[in-house]
Amino acid sequence: MGLLDGILSSVAGSVLNSGQQQDGGNPLDVLVNSLGAGGQARGNDLLGAVMSIVQQNGGLPGIVNMLRNNGLGQQADSWVGTGPNAGVSAEQMTDVFGGSGLGNLASQLGTSPGQAGSILSQILPELVNQLTPNGQIPENHNDLVSQALSMLQR
């Protein structure tokens, strides 16, 4: 499980790394604190909720296809590819996942649907990026997501 530990650590370490890391703190902690809560358990809940969305929507291929079908193919391809990740907005996440999808995420996280869209727009690109380190969706993508969810629920 060393690879999966590395992926989870990398996801947590890379989320919001673009200029929002403060005082050498973990970028995930910065994100969680910006949402009004702190702690490792909250961070695990955050990553777990986003990974659950990936799993519930057909895994990595399903998410990539959803993005492509909603005009965000270039962004999705950048996340899977080995170059920089193109950004997406909270509004674009609402278009892709719908109000009910973001409502469910918001309910899980105890926040508003708008904030859930913002969270998703920040974490999903890096999560997809970390789960596709060779620039393509791995054959065992479902296993990776399931194992990551299992690790986060410990």
SULWOCOR-V609650 format. One record per residue. N is the residue number from 1. PHI is phi in whole degrees, -180 to 180 (999 if undefined). PSI is psi in degrees with one decimal (NA if undefined). NEAR is the number of other C-alpha atoms within 12 Angstrom. Layout:
n:phi:psi:near
N:PHI:PSI:NEAR
N:PHI:PSI:NEAR
This chain:
n:phi:psi:near
1:999:9.2:13
2:-58:-41.8:13
3:-62:-44.3:16
4:-66:-40.6:27
5:-59:-42.0:22
6:-64:-40.9:18
7:-64:-47.7:28
8:-62:-42.1:35
9:-64:-41.6:26
10:-67:-41.2:27
11:-61:-48.8:36
12:-63:-36.7:35
13:-78:-20.3:29
14:-100:-19.4:32
15:-60:125.3:38
16:61:28.2:33
17:-68:-17.2:23
18:-78:79.8:18
19:87:-0.3:14
20:-107:1.6:22
21:-74:128.7:22
22:-121:136.0:17
23:51:35.2:10
24:72:8.5:13
25:-73:163.5:20
26:-67:128.6:26
27:-58:-31.3:30
28:-66:-40.0:40
29:-62:-39.4:32
30:-60:-45.2:30
31:-62:-49.0:36
32:-61:-42.7:33
33:-65:-34.7:21
34:-68:-20.3:21
35:-88:-0.5:23
36:93:12.1:16
37:-143:159.0:20
38:-137:174.0:20
39:106:155.4:19
40:-65:-37.2:23
41:-62:-40.6:18
42:-65:-40.1:26
43:-62:-42.0:35
44:-63:-40.2:29
45:-62:-42.2:31
46:-63:-53.0:42
47:-64:-40.6:44
48:-62:-40.7:36
49:-65:-42.0:34
50:-69:-40.7:43
51:-65:-34.8:41
52:-63:-40.1:34
53:-61:-42.4:36
54:-60:-48.7:37
55:-63:-42.3:25
56:-71:-16.9:22
57:-112:32.2:22
58:89:19.7:18
59:70:-162.5:30
60:-60:-44.4:40
61:-62:-37.9:28
62:-64:-44.1:23
63:-64:-45.7:36
64:-61:-42.7:33
65:-66:-39.8:24
66:-60:-43.7:28
67:-64:-45.7:33
68:-60:-43.1:20
69:-67:-15.7:18
70:-110:24.7:22
71:78:14.4:18
72:-114:31.2:25
73:-62:-39.2:23
74:-64:-41.4:23
75:-65:-47.4:33
76:-60:-43.5:40
77:-63:-34.2:31
78:-69:-32.5:28
79:-70:-39.6:37
80:-75:-37.5:34
81:-66:178.9:26
82:-96:-0.7:21
83:-90:-166.3:20
84:-65:151.5:19
85:-86:127.4:29
86:-75:142.2:24
87:-82:160.4:27
88:-135:158.0:31
89:-100:166.5:24
90:-61:-37.6:26
91:-64:-38.7:23
92:-66:-35.8:28
93:-67:-35.3:38
94:-64:-42.0:30
95:-61:-40.5:24
96:-74:-48.7:32
97:-98:-10.8:32
98:76:162.7:21
99:-62:-37.6:22
100:-71:-37.4:19
101:-63:-44.8:27
102:-73:-29.6:34
103:-64:-40.6:24
104:-64:-43.9:25
105:-63:-44.3:36
106:-59:-41.5:28
107:-63:-43.8:20
108:-60:-39.2:22
109:-93:-7.4:31
110:69:41.5:21
111:-138:-176.1:22
112:-84:158.1:21
113:-59:-36.1:27
114:-63:-43.7:29
115:-68:-36.2:28
116:-62:-40.4:38
117:-63:-39.6:34
118:-65:-44.7:30
119:-60:-47.6:38
120:-62:-40.4:43
121:-67:-22.4:35
122:-91:-38.3:38
123:-90:-39.5:43
124:-58:-43.9:44
125:-59:-43.8:42
126:-72:-34.9:43
127:-63:-48.7:45
128:-61:-43.0:50
129:-57:-47.2:36
130:-70:-30.1:41
131:-84:-2.7:41
132:-129:59.9:34
133:-65:-21.8:25
134:-100:14.5:16
135:80:17.2:20
136:-152:157.8:23
137:-73:122.4:28
138:-70:152.6:21
139:-61:-32.1:15
140:-95:29.8:17
141:-58:-39.1:28
142:-65:-39.2:24
143:-64:-41.8:19
144:-60:-46.4:33
145:-66:-44.4:38
146:-62:-43.6:23
147:-66:-40.0:26
148:-63:-44.4:36
149:-60:-42.0:27
150:-63:-42.1:21
151:-66:-38.2:22
152:-72:-22.4:27
153:-88:-1.1:20
154:-66:NA:12
